[in-house]
Amino acid sequence: SIQICGAYALYPLAKAWSTEYCKLNPGVEIVLGAQGTGQGLDSLRSGRCRLAMISRSLTPEELAGGLHQIPVSKDAVVLIANRSNPLIRRMLTRGIDPRMLRRIFTGENDITWGEVLDTVSREKLRVFTRADKSGAAELWANFIWKTQADLKGIQVTGDEEMIRHVRDNRYGIGYCNLSYAYNRSTG
């Protein structure tokens, strides 16, 4: 039995690989757990798993502590917004300046969509961020020149929960791994 845990971003890939591996090796059981990069690394260090899935590079301290990484894929972290937002077309054609994203995701929760997209809208953004120590949150924070600790908003765990909350809030905005935001079947 092999325990593998960690990044939500790598879970679908690890699930596919483990399924195929176990077909070829029926005596092997692979137990996967999606808990976020930070929890995966904690579980690896404590011996609760044999491999950790991480969606970021190891830090110099983690490398010096004896951890080793093997890159297996590339992904991206993307901004997501509710498709029912009446300003979605404007957002898609105009975009949002990274400096505005920094304001949005570091705690200025009274920002309106009108301010973000230069309209008269007075609707306030519903900002969602990751509660878990995740590679996605770290990459998003780096994109807006901050750290994960600087990110503010309604805290959610994992990509699927992030997507659900943004989908359920007309004025919702958040971020997630591209592999969760993009549906290959529908495009």
RANORUR-V847457 format. One record per residue. PHI is phi in radians with two decimals (* if undefined). Layout:
BEGIN
phi: [PHI & PHI]
END
This chain:
BEGIN
phi: [* & -2.09 & -1.65 & -2.26 & -2.52 & 2.45 & -0.99 & -1.06 & -1.06 & -1.65 & -0.99 & -1.04 & -1.17 & -1.11 & -1.10 & -1.09 & -1.11 & -1.16 & -1.07 & -1.17 & -1.11 & -1.19 & -1.12 & -1.40 & -2.30 & -1.07 & -1.46 & -1.79 & -1.98 & -2.00 & -1.87 & -1.83 & -2.42 & -1.61 & -2.38 & 1.77 & -1.00 & -1.04 & -1.17 & -1.07 & -1.14 & -1.07 & -1.16 & -1.11 & -1.08 & -1.50 & 1.50 & -1.33 & -2.52 & -1.66 & -2.34 & -2.04 & -1.57 & -2.23 & -1.96 & -2.72 & -1.32 & -1.18 & -1.35 & -0.98 & -1.15 & -1.17 & -1.13 & -1.14 & -1.41 & 1.73 & -1.40 & -2.31 & -2.08 & -2.23 & -1.11 & -2.17 & -2.89 & -2.19 & -2.48 & -2.38 & -1.82 & -2.21 & -1.28 & -2.22 & -2.45 & -1.23 & -1.21 & -1.51 & -1.05 & -1.10 & -1.79 & -1.06 & -1.10 & -1.10 & -1.09 & -1.19 & -1.51 & -1.63 & 1.37 & -2.24 & -1.07 & -0.98 & -1.17 & -1.20 & -1.05 & -1.06 & -1.08 & -1.07 & -1.64 & -2.07 & 2.01 & -1.44 & -1.28 & -1.62 & -1.24 & -1.72 & -1.11 & -1.06 & -1.16 & -1.17 & -1.99 & 0.99 & -2.31 & -1.60 & -1.02 & -1.85 & -1.23 & -1.43 & -1.25 & -1.86 & -1.63 & -2.03 & -2.43 & -1.46 & -1.52 & -1.53 & -1.29 & -2.14 & -1.12 & -1.07 & -1.14 & -1.12 & -1.14 & -1.08 & -1.05 & -1.08 & -1.07 & -1.76 & 1.08 & -2.37 & -1.97 & -1.01 & -1.12 & -1.40 & -1.24 & -2.17 & 2.53 & -1.31 & -1.47 & -2.32 & -2.00 & 1.48 & -1.17 & -1.11 & -1.17 & -1.03 & -1.06 & -1.06 & -1.16 & -1.17 & -1.09 & -1.49 & -2.18 & -0.89 & -1.84 & -1.33 & -2.58 & -2.86 & -2.64 & -2.82 & -1.19 & -0.96 & -1.07 & -1.62 & -1.41 & -1.76 & -1.72 & -1.09 & -1.23 & -1.79 & 1.32]
END
